Amino acid sequence: MRIDRLLVYLRFARTRSRASAMVEQGHMRCNGTHISKASEEVRAGDVLTFMMGSKVKIIEVLGLPDRRGPPGMARSHYRELDRGDKNAIASNKDRD
């Protein structure tokens, strides 16, 4: 699925043009690799890192939705990795 469409379906962007702008600004990563094209394909299991306002979001795509649905349905297709998940981000004491 295209990343711009996924961002809309997961409710991180309201329109596909806004999602495209988010990607083309250069602040989007998929599995640690910069993405600069809105047509980049994303699959289940990919980890996306991007800015939402002044915060960095790190999510794992669990499944690909087939439409933009209610927020609860959207949340069932991804898992946030920056919400205290000790395995997602190394703590300061684990870094050199």
Secondary structure in CASP SS format (residue, H / E / C, confidence):
PFRMAT SS
TARGET T0000
AUTHOR 0000-0000-0000
METHOD secondary structure of the structure
MODEL  1
M C 1.00
R E 1.00
I H 1.00
D H 1.00
R H 1.00
L H 1.00
L H 1.00
V H 1.00
Y H 1.00
L C 1.00
R C 1.00
F C 1.00
A C 1.00
R C 1.00
T C 1.00
R H 1.00
S H 1.00
R H 1.00
A H 1.00
S H 1.00
A H 1.00
M H 1.00
V H 1.00
E H 1.00
Q C 1.00
G C 1.00
H C 1.00
M E 1.00
R E 1.00
C E 1.00
N C 1.00
G C 1.00
T E 1.00
H E 1.00
I E 1.00
S C 1.00
K C 1.00
A C 1.00
S C 1.00
E C 1.00
E E 1.00
V C 1.00
R C 1.00
A C 1.00
G C 1.00
D C 1.00
V E 1.00
L E 1.00
T E 1.00
F E 1.00
M E 1.00
M E 1.00
G C 1.00
S C 1.00
K E 1.00
V E 1.00
K E 1.00
I E 1.00
I E 1.00
E E 1.00
V E 1.00
L C 1.00
G C 1.00
L C 1.00
P C 1.00
D C 1.00
R C 1.00
R C 1.00
G C 1.00
P C 1.00
P H 1.00
G H 1.00
M H 1.00
A H 1.00
R H 1.00
S C 1.00
H C 1.00
Y E 1.00
R E 1.00
E E 1.00
L C 1.00
D C 1.00
R C 1.00
G C 1.00
D C 1.00
K C 1.00
N C 1.00
A C 1.00
I C 1.00
A C 1.00
S C 1.00
N H 1.00
K H 1.00
D H 1.00
R C 1.00
D C 1.00
END
